[in-house]
Amino acid sequence: MKLNKVKCISVLLIALFLGPLPLARGENYQFQYFSDPKSRDKYVPFSDYIPRIRMHNFTHPHFLEDYYQLYGMKLYYNENSLRKNIRMLKIALNCNFRHPHYALVKVSSEKEYLKYRKLMFMHINLLIMRSYMRIAVRYDRIKLHFYDRDFAREISDSLDIADRKYRAAIPYWKEAKRLAHEASHIKITTDLGNMESERFRIINGKTNFARIIATHLQKVAEKKRKLKNYLASAQ
């Protein structure tokens, strides 16, 4: 009786150490793709267990629209948020568009899809431009006061950064304006209502960021000259 117990314990220990015994038929049905309909009915491929919503292309940003949808502006944003948005939108400009079936709005023809792409490019360029301008404003000064002469050098360095960011916004405005005029040649109205309004204001001159940026740069230059005079008088 004791001998039988010892044998049972030995068998159990061997089973625990060696793990489960291999199947008599070593067939990896779950990892195979079956072209034979009979096999498919009997054995389901592992890929069929993956839901469509978890497909790689839909769970990772790949397309322009994916990166565009990562753009976000909080009520209280900081420079890091702006830089992150600029990075995502710049990546978007270098990505392919989704298949027309998965566009952000319904498109019914090739011309409509062409206008959709031009409006998306226009809008993304405008968002990058505005983000650069928002960073520039954080380093700019609305007005210089007499007591600013004590911090003239630091304020001058800050204005240098503002000047660079204003200038960084200019190419994106030019590109947005070019795309707005190109989109206007396609006489179809898309469901991108806000972008269509942006396009209309640009081609009619109601939105002119070239003038706005030029005004900011001129004021920055005037403030820098004033600070330079402060520094010269302090010597």
MARPAKOL-916605 format. One record per residue (C-alpha): residue in three letters; x, y, z. Coordinates in steps of 0.25 Angstrom, whole numbers, padded with zeros to 4 digits, always signed. Layout:
BEGIN
AlaXYZ
...
! end
This chain:
BEGIN
Met+0000+0000+0000
Lys+0011+0009+0004
Leu+0019+0005-0009
Asn+0007+0009-0017
Lys+0006+0023-0011
Val+0021+0025-0013
Lys+0019+0021-0028
Cys+0007+0031-0029
Ile+0015+0042-0023
Ser+0027+0040-0032
Val+0018+0040-0044
Leu+0012+0053-0040
Leu+0025+0059-0038
Ile+0030+0055-0051
Ala+0018+0061-0058
Leu+0020+0074-0051
Phe+0035+0075-0055
Leu+0033+0071-0069
Gly+0020+0078-0072
Pro+0008+0074-0080
Leu+0012+0062-0090
Pro+0012+0066-0105
Leu-0001+0063-0113
Ala+0000+0051-0121
Arg-0003+0059-0134
Gly+0006+0072-0133
Glu-0003+0081-0142
Asn-0003+0096-0140
Tyr-0017+0098-0145
Gln-0019+0111-0138
Phe-0006+0117-0145
Gln-0009+0113-0159
Tyr-0017+0119-0171
Phe-0025+0109-0178
Ser-0029+0110-0192
Asp-0037+0097-0192
Pro-0051+0101-0188
Lys-0053+0088-0180
Ser-0041+0091-0172
Arg-0046+0105-0169
Asp-0059+0099-0164
Lys-0053+0090-0154
Tyr-0041+0098-0150
Val-0042+0113-0148
Pro-0029+0121-0151
Phe-0023+0129-0139
Ser-0024+0142-0148
Asp-0039+0140-0147
Tyr-0039+0142-0132
Ile-0034+0157-0134
Pro-0046+0167-0135
Arg-0045+0176-0146
Ile-0045+0188-0137
Arg-0032+0183-0132
Met-0025+0183-0145
His-0012+0189-0146
Asn-0015+0200-0155
Phe-0027+0205-0146
Thr-0020+0204-0133
His-0007+0212-0137
Pro-0006+0225-0144
His-0002+0223-0158
Phe-0010+0233-0167
Leu-0011+0248-0168
Glu-0025+0247-0161
Asp-0019+0239-0150
Tyr-0009+0249-0146
Tyr-0018+0261-0148
Gln-0028+0255-0138
Leu-0017+0255-0128
Tyr-0017+0270-0128
Gly-0023+0276-0116
Met-0024+0290-0109
Lys-0027+0290-0095
Leu-0033+0303-0088
Tyr-0020+0304-0080
Tyr-0009+0300-0090
Asn+0006+0302-0088
Glu+0018+0302-0098
Asn+0020+0287-0097
Ser+0005+0285-0102
Leu+0008+0294-0114
Arg+0021+0288-0118
Lys+0014+0274-0117
Asn+0003+0279-0126
Ile+0013+0284-0136
Arg+0021+0271-0136
Met+0008+0263-0138
Leu+0003+0272-0149
Lys+0017+0272-0156
Ile+0016+0257-0156
Ala+0002+0257-0162
Leu+0007+0266-0174
Asn+0017+0255-0178
Cys+0007+0243-0177
Asn-0003+0237-0187
Phe-0018+0239-0186
Arg-0027+0228-0181
His-0035+0221-0191
Pro-0047+0230-0196
His-0057+0220-0189
Tyr-0050+0224-0176
Ala-0049+0239-0178
Leu-0053+0249-0167
Val-0066+0252-0175
Lys-0073+0245-0186
Val-0067+0247-0200
Ser-0075+0243-0213
Ser-0066+0246-0224
Glu-0051+0247-0228
Lys-0052+0263-0229
Glu-0059+0263-0215
Tyr-0048+0255-0209
Leu-0037+0264-0216
Lys-0043+0276-0210
Tyr-0044+0269-0196
Arg-0029+0266-0197
Lys-0026+0280-0200
Leu-0035+0286-0189
Met-0028+0276-0179
Phe-0014+0281-0183
Met-0019+0295-0183
His-0025+0294-0169
Ile-0013+0286-0163
Asn-0003+0297-0168
Leu-0012+0308-0162
Leu-0012+0300-0149
Ile+0004+0299-0149
Met+0004+0314-0152
Arg-0005+0318-0141
Ser+0003+0309-0131
Tyr+0016+0316-0135
Met+0010+0329-0132
Arg+0004+0325-0119
Ile+0018+0321-0115
Ala+0024+0334-0120
Val+0013+0342-0112
Arg+0018+0335-0099
Tyr+0032+0342-0102
Asp+0027+0355-0107
Arg+0024+0367-0099
Ile+0012+0376-0101
Lys+0019+0388-0096
Leu+0032+0393-0090
His+0032+0401-0077
Phe+0043+0410-0071
Tyr+0046+0399-0061
Asp+0049+0389-0072
Arg+0063+0395-0074
Asp+0067+0387-0062
Phe+0064+0374-0069
Ala+0067+0379-0083
Arg+0077+0368-0087
Glu+0067+0357-0082
Ile+0055+0363-0089
Ser+0064+0365-0102
Asp+0067+0350-0102
Ser+0052+0347-0100
Leu+0049+0356-0112
Asp+0059+0348-0121
Ile+0051+0335-0118
Ala+0038+0342-0121
Asp+0044+0347-0134
Arg+0049+0333-0138
Lys+0035+0327-0135
Tyr+0028+0338-0143
Arg+0037+0335-0155
Ala+0035+0320-0154
Ala+0020+0322-0156
Ile+0021+0330-0169
Pro+0024+0318-0178
Tyr+0012+0310-0173
Trp+0003+0323-0175
Lys+0008+0323-0190
Glu+0005+0309-0192
Ala-0009+0310-0186
Lys-0012+0321-0195
Arg-0007+0314-0207
Leu-0016+0302-0204
Ala-0028+0310-0201
His-0027+0316-0215
Glu-0025+0302-0221
Ala-0037+0297-0213
Ser-0045+0308-0218
His-0044+0304-0233
Ile-0051+0291-0229
Lys-0066+0295-0230
Ile-0071+0285-0220
Thr-0075+0288-0206
Thr-0070+0277-0196
Asp-0076+0274-0182
Leu-0063+0281-0176
Gly-0072+0293-0172
Asn-0061+0300-0163
Met-0050+0298-0173
Glu-0059+0303-0185
Ser-0061+0315-0177
Glu-0046+0317-0174
Arg-0043+0315-0189
Phe-0054+0326-0193
Arg-0048+0336-0183
Ile-0034+0334-0188
Ile-0037+0335-0203
Asn-0046+0348-0200
Gly-0035+0354-0192
Lys-0043+0355-0179
Thr-0032+0346-0172
Asn-0018+0351-0175
Phe-0008+0346-0166
Ala+0004+0351-0174
Arg+0000+0365-0170
Ile-0002+0361-0155
Ile+0011+0354-0154
Ala+0018+0366-0161
Thr+0012+0375-0151
His+0017+0366-0139
Leu+0031+0366-0145
Gln+0031+0381-0147
Lys+0027+0383-0133
Val+0038+0373-0128
Ala+0048+0381-0136
Glu+0044+0394-0129
Lys+0044+0388-0115
Lys+0058+0382-0118
Arg+0063+0396-0122
Lys+0058+0402-0110
Leu+0064+0391-0101
Lys+0077+0394-0109
Asn+0077+0408-0105
Tyr+0074+0404-0090
Leu+0087+0396-0090
Ala+0095+0407-0097
Ser+0091+0417-0087
Ala+0094+0408-0075
Gln+0109+0406-0079
! end
